[in-house]
Amino acid sequence: MTDAPRVIARIKVMAGLDVNERNNPLDGRIKFPLGRNGLDIRVSITPCVTGEKVVMRIVDSSRLGNKLDDVGMIAPPAEPPSEPETPS
C-alpha cells in the first residue's frame, strides 16, 4: 500500500477541492504568503486508470500582468450587443 492516496487527499484539502471526487478532473489553488504578494500553487487533478494524477504549477503572483497588453496580447475592440431578431 502506498501513501499516494493520502498525499492526494491532503493536496485536495489544501486546494479547497472535494476529497471524495475521483471521477472528474479537479482544478484548485493553494496560496502561500511569501513576501508582499506570495506564491500561488495551481493544482490540477485528473482521474486515470491507476488512480489519480496531480499536476502542481508554482506561480509567482508578483510577476503576473494584470492587462492583456502586459503579456503581449491586444484586447479585441468591444462591440455593442446586437438586438435579437423577432419573428414576423
C-alpha positions as CSV (number, residue, x, y, z in Angstrom):
1,M,0.0,0.0,0.0
2,T,1.4,3.4,-1.0
3,D,0.9,6.8,0.7
4,A,-0.2,8.4,-2.6
5,P,-4.0,8.4,-1.9
6,R,-3.3,10.1,1.5
7,V,-1.0,12.7,-0.1
8,I,-3.5,13.4,-2.9
9,A,-6.3,13.8,-0.3
10,R,-4.2,16.3,1.7
11,I,-3.4,18.3,-1.5
12,K,-7.2,18.3,-2.3
13,V,-8.0,19.7,1.2
14,M,-5.3,22.4,0.9
15,A,-6.6,23.4,-2.5
16,G,-10.2,23.5,-1.3
17,L,-11.3,20.6,-3.5
18,D,-13.8,17.8,-2.9
19,V,-11.9,14.9,-1.4
20,N,-14.5,12.4,-2.4
21,E,-14.5,13.3,-6.1
22,R,-12.4,10.8,-8.0
23,N,-14.2,10.5,-11.4
24,N,-14.0,14.1,-12.7
25,P,-11.0,16.4,-13.2
26,L,-10.5,19.0,-10.5
27,D,-8.7,22.4,-10.5
28,G,-7.8,24.4,-7.5
29,R,-5.3,26.8,-5.9
30,I,-3.2,26.9,-2.8
31,K,-2.0,30.3,-1.6
32,F,1.2,30.7,0.3
33,P,2.0,34.0,1.9
34,L,5.6,34.8,0.9
35,G,6.9,38.4,0.8
36,R,4.4,41.0,-0.3
37,N,2.5,39.0,-2.8
38,G,3.0,35.4,-2.0
39,L,3.0,32.3,-4.2
40,D,0.1,30.6,-5.9
41,I,0.3,26.9,-6.5
42,R,-2.2,25.8,-9.1
43,V,-3.4,22.2,-8.7
44,S,-4.9,20.0,-11.4
45,I,-6.0,16.5,-10.5
46,T,-7.2,14.1,-13.2
47,P,-8.5,10.6,-12.9
48,C,-6.5,7.8,-14.6
49,V,-6.6,4.0,-14.8
50,T,-4.3,3.6,-11.8
51,G,-5.9,6.2,-9.6
52,E,-5.3,10.0,-9.9
53,K,-2.6,12.2,-11.3
54,V,-1.7,15.5,-9.8
55,V,0.0,18.4,-11.5
56,M,1.1,21.4,-9.4
57,R,2.3,24.6,-11.0
58,I,4.1,27.3,-9.0
59,V,3.0,30.8,-10.0
60,D,4.7,33.9,-8.6
61,S,1.9,36.4,-8.1
62,S,4.1,39.4,-8.3
63,R,5.2,38.6,-11.8
64,L,1.7,38.3,-13.2
65,G,0.4,41.0,-15.5
66,N,-3.0,42.4,-14.9
67,K,-3.7,43.5,-18.5
68,L,-3.6,41.7,-21.8
69,D,-1.0,44.3,-23.1
70,D,1.4,43.2,-20.3
71,V,1.6,39.7,-21.6
72,G,1.8,40.7,-25.3
73,M,-1.8,40.3,-26.3
74,I,-4.1,43.0,-27.6
75,A,-7.6,43.2,-26.3
76,P,-10.2,43.0,-29.1
77,P,-12.4,46.1,-29.5
78,A,-15.7,45.9,-27.6
79,E,-18.8,45.5,-29.8
80,P,-22.2,46.6,-28.7
81,P,-24.6,43.6,-28.2
82,S,-26.8,43.0,-31.2
83,E,-30.6,43.1,-30.9
84,P,-32.2,39.7,-31.1
85,E,-34.4,39.3,-34.2
86,T,-38.1,39.0,-33.6
87,P,-40.1,36.6,-35.8
88,S,-42.7,38.3,-38.0
